[in-house]
Amino acid sequence: MKNYWTQSKDNVFVAAHRGWSEAYPENTMEAFRAAAELGVDQIETDIRITADGELVLIHDEAVDRTTDGHGKVCELTLAEIKALDAGIKKDEKFRGARVPTFIEFMEYIKDIPDITIDLELKEYPTEGREELSFSVCDRVLEIVDRYGFTDRCVINSFSGKLNEYVYKKYGKKYRQHVFFPKELLGECTIDPYSYAYCACIFSNAKSNYDILRGYGVQPWAGAGVKDEETLARVIENGAELITCNNPDVILSLLREKGLHK
C-alpha cells in the first residue's frame, strides 16, 4: 500500500486551509484548484448538510459571511444554496463562484496524485442532533471509501463526542485529527490523544508539541502560520504539517529552507 504520509520535521507538509483562502473565496472550487496547482500536500475543508440532506462545503453555520445570501445552511435546500454567490464578498472578480458539494470536490480531487485531504465535520452531536451528526459522519466516510481516499484523509472535528463516535465505530481505520489542548474538544470520555493520528496546536509552546509526541501523536501547526516569523517558531517546535491560508508564501519559505520535498 502506498504511503501518502511522509511528512517529518525535514519534510514539512502544507495544508491549504479551506483551499487557498487568502487569495480566493474560501471553500470554493476556485480556492481548491488554485491550492492544488501550487503543489500543496493537503486541502482542508468543512462539511455541512442542507435542509434536503445534501453534503456541502462551507465553514459557518450560516451562509451570510461568505455568500450573498442569508440563513442557516441546514435550513436551506441545495438548490437555494447553489443559487448563492460564494465569490462576490471576496472580490468582484470571483462573482459566480458557488458553494460546492462534497461530491463535486471528490470528483476533482480524485485525479490529483498524492494529495491528501482533511475533512472537518461541522455537524456536531448536540442535543437533539446526535443521530443527524453520526449519520452525516457515516455518509462522509462511505464517500471517502468509495473514492479510494481511506488512506489519504484525516477526519477532523472540534467535538470530542463525534471523535469518539468515529473511534468506537471504526477503530483506527481512519486517521483522526483532533486539537490541543483537549479542552477545545468539549466533553471527552476517552483521552483523544490515545487514538488520534495528529493534533493541531494553536500555541507557540514547544512543551505542547513534546506532550503530543509523547503520545505518538503528530504535532501539526494550526492556521495562524502566515509569514517567516510564525513559520520559524513552529519549525523550531517540530511541526510536521502546517495549515495555512496563504500556501504560496509558506511553500516558498519551506522550499527555500530545504524543508519541503
Secondary structure as the mmCIF struct_conf table of DSSP 4:
data_model
#
loop_
_struct_conf.conf_type_id
_struct_conf.id
_struct_conf.beg_label_comp_id
_struct_conf.beg_label_asym_id
_struct_conf.beg_label_seq_id
_struct_conf.end_label_comp_id
_struct_conf.end_label_asym_id
_struct_conf.end_label_seq_id
STRN STRN1 SER A 8 SER A 8
TURN_TY1_P TURN_TY1_P1 LYS A 9 ASP A 10
STRN STRN2 ASN A 11 ASN A 11
STRN STRN3 PHE A 13 HIS A 17
TURN_TY1_P TURN_TY1_P2 ARG A 18 ALA A 23
BEND BEND1 TYR A 24 TYR A 24
TURN_TY1_P TURN_TY1_P3 GLU A 26 ASN A 27
BEND BEND2 THR A 28 THR A 28
HELX_RH_AL_P HELX_RH_AL_P1 MET A 29 LEU A 38
TURN_TY1_P TURN_TY1_P4 GLY A 39 GLY A 39
BEND BEND3 ASP A 41 ASP A 41
STRN STRN4 GLN A 42 ILE A 49
TURN_TY1_P TURN_TY1_P5 ALA A 51 ASP A 52
BEND BEND4 GLY A 53 GLY A 53
STRN STRN5 LEU A 55 LEU A 57
BEND BEND5 HIS A 59 GLU A 61
STRN STRN6 ALA A 62 ALA A 62
BEND BEND6 VAL A 63 VAL A 63
TURN_TY1_P TURN_TY1_P6 ASP A 64 THR A 66
BEND BEND7 THR A 67 ASP A 68
BEND BEND8 GLY A 71 GLY A 71
STRN STRN7 LYS A 72 LYS A 72
HELX_RH_3T_P HELX_RH_3T_P1 VAL A 73 GLU A 75
BEND BEND9 LEU A 76 LEU A 76
HELX_RH_AL_P HELX_RH_AL_P2 LEU A 78 LYS A 82
TURN_TY1_P TURN_TY1_P7 ALA A 83 ALA A 83
BEND BEND10 LEU A 84 LEU A 84
BEND BEND11 ALA A 86 GLY A 87
TURN_TY1_P TURN_TY1_P8 ILE A 88 LYS A 90
HELX_RH_3T_P HELX_RH_3T_P2 GLU A 92 PHE A 94
TURN_TY1_P TURN_TY1_P9 ARG A 95 GLY A 96
HELX_LH_PP_P HELX_LH_PP_P1 VAL A 99 PRO A 100
STRN STRN8 THR A 101 THR A 101
HELX_RH_AL_P HELX_RH_AL_P3 PHE A 102 ILE A 109
TURN_TY1_P TURN_TY1_P10 LYS A 110 ASP A 111
BEND BEND12 ILE A 112 ILE A 112
TURN_TY1_P TURN_TY1_P11 PRO A 113 ASP A 114
STRN STRN9 THR A 116 LEU A 121
TURN_TY1_P TURN_TY1_P12 GLU A 127 GLY A 128
HELX_RH_AL_P HELX_RH_AL_P4 GLU A 130 ARG A 146
TURN_TY1_P TURN_TY1_P13 TYR A 147 GLY A 148
TURN_TY1_P TURN_TY1_P14 THR A 150 ASP A 151
BEND BEND13 ARG A 152 ARG A 152
STRN STRN10 CYS A 153 ASN A 156
BEND BEND14 PHE A 158 PHE A 158
HELX_RH_AL_P HELX_RH_AL_P5 GLY A 160 TYR A 170
TURN_TY1_P TURN_TY1_P15 GLY A 171 LYS A 172
BEND BEND15 LYS A 173 TYR A 174
STRN STRN11 ARG A 175 PHE A 180
BEND BEND16 PRO A 181 PRO A 181
HELX_RH_3T_P HELX_RH_3T_P3 LYS A 182 LEU A 185
BEND BEND17 THR A 189 ILE A 190
HELX_RH_3T_P HELX_RH_3T_P4 PRO A 192 SER A 194
TURN_TY1_P TURN_TY1_P16 TYR A 195 TYR A 195
BEND BEND18 TYR A 197 TYR A 197
STRN STRN12 CYS A 198 ILE A 201
BEND BEND19 SER A 203 SER A 203
HELX_RH_AL_P HELX_RH_AL_P6 LYS A 206 TYR A 215
TURN_TY1_P TURN_TY1_P17 GLY A 216 GLY A 216
HELX_LH_PP_P HELX_LH_PP_P2 VAL A 217 VAL A 217
STRN STRN13 GLN A 218 ALA A 221
TURN_TY1_P TURN_TY1_P18 ALA A 223 GLY A 224
BEND BEND20 ASP A 227 ASP A 227
HELX_RH_AL_P HELX_RH_AL_P7 GLU A 228 ASN A 237
TURN_TY1_P TURN_TY1_P19 GLY A 238 GLY A 238
BEND BEND21 GLU A 240 GLU A 240
STRN STRN14 LEU A 241 CYS A 244
BEND BEND22 ASN A 245 ASN A 245
HELX_RH_AL_P HELX_RH_AL_P8 PRO A 247 GLU A 256
TURN_TY1_P TURN_TY1_P20 LYS A 257 GLY A 258
#
